[in-house]
Amino acid sequence: MTTRKRRAFEPNLKLEVVRLINEQGQSVQNVSESMGIVQTANRRWLQQYSTERNGQPGIGKPLTAEQQRIRQMELENQQLRQDVTIF
């Protein structure tokens, strides 16, 4: 039995997919076929982008620069709290 490795995509590629669908009006199916990415992934990225644009963190790795920065700051804050607890 062969296990398939899950593909990883950069946030810039995900944002490009979102832009093609939202701004250029291409269909999810068309973008999926032309880029070789399954439709469920594209739909998930659309949902993630929409959630982030509404100020929520969403599920998964952040797509927008704003949410990426928030996530980084949250991690730094958590580390600082742990450091203070140790002292």
C-alpha positions as CSV (number, residue, x, y, z in Angstrom):
1,M,0.0,0.0,0.0
2,T,1.4,3.4,-1.0
3,T,0.8,6.5,1.1
4,R,0.3,9.8,-0.7
5,K,2.1,12.8,0.6
6,R,-0.1,15.8,1.0
7,R,0.9,18.7,-1.2
8,A,1.8,22.0,0.5
9,F,1.0,25.3,-1.2
10,E,2.5,28.8,-0.5
11,P,0.1,31.5,0.7
12,N,0.9,33.5,-2.5
13,L,-0.4,30.7,-4.7
14,K,-3.5,30.4,-2.6
15,L,-4.2,34.1,-2.8
16,E,-3.7,33.9,-6.6
17,V,-6.4,31.2,-6.8
18,V,-8.7,33.4,-4.7
19,R,-8.0,36.4,-6.9
20,L,-8.7,34.4,-10.1
21,I,-12.1,33.3,-8.7
22,N,-13.2,36.4,-6.8
23,E,-11.8,39.2,-9.0
24,Q,-11.7,37.7,-12.5
25,G,-14.8,35.6,-12.1
26,Q,-13.3,32.3,-13.1
27,S,-15.1,29.2,-11.9
28,V,-13.6,27.0,-9.2
29,Q,-13.6,24.1,-11.6
30,N,-11.8,26.1,-14.3
31,V,-9.1,27.3,-11.9
32,S,-8.8,23.8,-10.4
33,E,-8.3,22.2,-13.8
34,S,-5.9,24.8,-15.1
35,M,-3.7,24.8,-12.0
36,G,-3.9,21.1,-11.2
37,I,-5.4,21.7,-7.7
38,V,-8.4,19.9,-6.4
39,Q,-11.6,21.9,-6.1
40,T,-12.0,21.2,-2.4
41,A,-8.7,22.9,-1.7
42,N,-9.7,25.9,-3.8
43,R,-13.0,26.2,-2.0
44,R,-11.3,25.9,1.4
45,W,-9.0,28.7,0.5
46,L,-11.9,30.9,-0.6
47,Q,-13.6,30.2,2.7
48,Q,-10.3,30.9,4.6
49,Y,-9.8,34.2,2.7
50,S,-13.4,35.3,3.4
51,T,-13.1,34.5,7.1
52,E,-9.8,36.4,7.4
53,R,-11.3,39.4,5.5
54,N,-14.0,39.5,8.2
55,G,-11.3,39.8,10.9
56,Q,-11.5,36.2,12.1
57,P,-8.5,33.9,12.2
58,G,-10.1,31.1,10.2
59,I,-8.9,27.5,10.2
60,G,-5.5,26.5,8.9
61,K,-2.5,28.6,7.9
62,P,-3.3,32.3,7.4
63,L,-3.5,33.6,3.9
64,T,-3.5,37.3,4.2
65,A,-0.4,39.2,5.4
66,E,-2.5,40.8,8.2
67,Q,-3.6,37.4,9.6
68,Q,0.0,36.0,9.2
69,R,1.3,38.9,11.3
70,I,-1.5,38.4,13.9
71,R,-0.6,34.7,14.2
72,Q,3.1,35.5,14.6
73,M,2.3,38.1,17.3
74,E,0.1,35.6,19.1
75,L,2.9,33.1,19.1
76,E,5.4,35.6,20.4
77,N,2.9,36.7,23.1
78,Q,2.5,33.1,24.2
79,Q,6.3,32.6,24.4
80,L,6.7,35.8,26.5
81,R,4.0,34.6,28.9
82,Q,5.7,31.3,29.3
83,D,9.0,33.1,29.9
84,V,7.5,35.3,32.6
85,T,5.9,32.2,34.2
86,I,9.3,30.5,34.4
87,F,10.8,33.5,36.3
